[in-house]
Each structure stands twice: as structure tokens, then as C-alpha cells.
């Protein structure tokens, strides 16, 4: 007896179109979907798969954000902060020092709150050079660590990791082969059709091939590595055989 077609009531129109195109590509994809669906609702898995492929194929970006600063500007910022700390210390030793002005103000009549506020402001001014130096060294080291650690973790990879974690939680295991097949085909569909909008015209220099990290073995290695760092518990071993 043939299995009934999977229905996805209540999900967005774009996701509906995506799943129809995915299943129309090959009956194998519907079999993969059934296998990894596990204990979750098909609608949940379908929407997550759609979002993962749509974002990964059209809106991917790196997670390291320097707030609009270029790499050279970010690299030079710690030294600039240390130079600023030296300049503030030099000014504080002259008649232009804001600390001198605060001493003058402290001699004028004012209520208790005013006195306390002046003392607090003076204390902040006095430690400002030290804070700038501490911040500069922290920024220098953490920026280097973040770039080294997160340089290859993009929004697309993060979505894929979330998808795999959802599959593991729902079915009790990681179906790397089936997940890889669905993600690769879904990536192509989302890239080609852009789902709910008119078909996208790919520029000559743009890649139309799915990223290599969607392959079975690469997918497994990525989840094993980042799963621990992100707190996603997984003890699944690498697949013995790559492929279907």
C-alpha cells in the first residue's frame, strides 16, 4: 500500500511551494524527510528546512561584525585607545585638566547630593586612562580570538547547525546522509527560484553550487566541532559510508 502524501497545513505559502518543489525533484527526498521527521510535526521540520535553505542560499553573511570598522581600523583601534589614555594623563597634569575644574567646583556651596556627584565624577576621570588601557588590551585579544574562532561560522552554517540539532532532538539521532540530501537539493531550489518572489537572475560571478559543508562528512565534522562549542550535545560518530 502506497504511503499518503505529506501535507503541510498552516505553514507559509513560500514554504509550501518549497516543499512541493523539493518532493517533485525525487521521491528520495520525501523518503529522507519521513525518516528524519521522527517525533516532530512535519510542519515544524518543513519550515525550518525552508528557512535554512532560503537564508543559506541567498542571505548568507559572516558572524564577525566590527560595527562598520574595516579590518585595518579595528586592528589599529587598541593602540589608538592607549595613545588616548596617555594624552588624557598628560592633560590631567596641566591647568586644562577637568579634574582641576572639579576641585574648584567642590569648594562652592552645594547640597550633599551635589558633593557626592562631584566625587563620583572625579573618581571616574582619574581612572579613565587605566580603563582605556584595560579595554584596549581586552579588545585586542578578544577580537583576535573571535576572528580566529568565528571567521568560518556564517549565518548559513549557524542555521544548518540549528537544523541538525532540531533533527537530533526530534528523532533521537543525527541523520547526516538524509539531512545532507535535503539541504543540498533545498539549497539549489531556494537559490534558483527564490521561492515566493520571481525567479532570481544569478550574476555571472555568483556560485550556483551548494557549499561543500553540506556534504555528508563535512556536515558531520562541522556539527561535532561546533556542537560542543555551542552547547549542542551530540555523540554521533562520523558516518561509515559517505553517500546515500
KANOR-V424220 format. One record per residue. N is the residue number from 1. RES is the residue in one letter. SS is DSSP state (H for helix, E for strand, - for the rest). NEAR is the number of other C-alpha atoms within 8 Angstrom. Layout:
BEGIN
n = [N;N]
res = [RES;RES]
ss = [SS;SS]
near = [NEAR;NEAR]
END
This chain:
BEGIN
n = [1;2;3;4;5;6;7;8;9;10;11;12;13;14;15;16;17;18;19;20;21;22;23;24;25;26;27;28;29;30;31;32;33;34;35;36;37;38;39;40;41;42;43;44;45;46;47;48;49;50;51;52;53;54;55;56;57;58;59;60;61;62;63;64;65;66;67;68;69;70;71;72;73;74;75;76;77;78;79;80;81;82;83;84;85;86;87;88;89;90;91;92;93;94;95;96;97;98;99;100;101;102;103;104;105;106;107;108;109;110;111;112;113;114;115;116;117;118;119;120;121;122;123;124;125;126;127;128;129;130;131;132;133;134;135;136;137;138;139;140;141;142;143;144;145;146;147;148;149;150;151;152;153;154;155;156;157;158;159;160;161;162;163;164;165;166;167;168;169;170;171;172;173;174;175;176;177;178;179;180;181;182;183;184;185;186;187;188;189;190;191;192;193;194;195;196;197;198;199;200;201;202;203;204;205;206;207;208;209;210;211;212;213;214;215;216;217;218;219;220;221;222;223;224;225;226;227;228;229;230;231;232;233;234;235;236;237;238;239;240;241;242;243;244]
res = [X;X;X;X;X;X;X;X;X;X;X;X;X;X;X;X;X;X;X;X;X;X;X;X;X;X;X;X;X;X;X;X;X;X;X;X;X;X;X;X;X;X;X;X;X;X;X;X;X;X;X;X;X;X;X;X;X;X;X;X;X;X;X;X;X;X;X;X;X;X;X;X;X;X;X;X;X;X;X;X;X;X;X;X;X;X;X;X;X;X;X;X;X;X;X;X;X;X;X;X;X;X;X;X;X;X;X;X;X;X;X;X;X;X;X;X;X;X;X;X;X;X;X;X;X;X;X;X;X;X;X;X;X;X;X;X;X;X;X;X;X;X;X;X;X;X;X;X;X;X;X;X;X;X;X;X;X;X;X;X;X;X;X;X;X;X;X;X;X;X;X;X;X;X;X;X;X;X;X;X;X;X;X;X;X;X;X;X;X;X;X;X;X;X;X;X;X;X;X;X;X;X;X;X;X;X;X;X;X;X;X;X;X;X;X;X;X;X;X;X;X;X;X;X;X;X;X;X;X;X;X;X;X;X;X;X;X;X;X;X;X;X;X;X]
ss = [-;-;-;-;-;-;-;-;-;-;-;-;H;H;H;H;H;H;H;H;H;H;H;H;H;-;H;H;H;H;H;H;H;H;H;H;H;-;-;-;-;H;H;H;H;H;H;H;H;H;H;H;H;H;H;H;H;H;-;-;-;E;-;-;-;-;-;-;-;-;H;H;H;H;H;H;H;H;H;H;H;H;H;H;H;H;H;H;H;H;H;-;-;-;-;-;-;H;H;H;H;H;H;H;H;H;-;-;-;-;-;H;H;H;H;H;H;H;H;H;H;H;H;H;H;H;H;H;H;H;H;H;H;H;H;H;H;H;H;H;H;H;H;H;H;H;H;H;H;H;-;-;-;E;H;H;H;H;H;H;H;H;H;H;H;H;H;H;H;H;H;-;-;-;-;H;H;H;H;H;H;H;H;H;H;H;H;H;H;H;H;H;H;-;-;-;-;-;-;-;-;-;-;-;-;-;-;-;-;-;-;H;H;H;-;H;H;H;H;H;H;H;H;H;H;H;H;H;H;-;-;-;-;-;-;-;-;-;-;-;-;-;-;-]
near = [2;3;4;4;4;5;4;9;5;5;9;6;7;8;12;10;10;13;10;8;9;14;11;7;7;8;8;7;13;10;8;12;10;8;8;11;13;10;6;9;7;9;10;8;10;11;10;9;11;12;8;12;12;13;11;13;13;9;7;10;7;10;9;8;6;8;4;5;8;7;7;7;8;10;8;8;9;13;8;8;11;11;8;10;13;9;8;9;9;8;10;11;7;7;7;7;10;7;10;9;8;10;8;8;7;9;6;6;5;6;6;6;6;8;10;8;8;10;8;8;8;10;8;8;8;8;8;9;12;8;8;12;11;8;9;13;9;8;9;10;8;8;8;8;8;10;9;7;7;10;11;6;9;12;12;12;9;9;10;9;11;8;11;11;9;8;15;11;8;10;12;8;8;9;9;10;10;13;11;12;10;12;11;11;9;13;13;12;13;14;12;8;11;13;12;8;7;7;8;9;4;6;5;4;4;6;4;7;5;9;5;6;8;11;9;13;9;10;12;12;9;10;10;11;8;10;13;10;7;6;6;9;6;7;5;7;5;7;9;4;4;8;5;4]
END
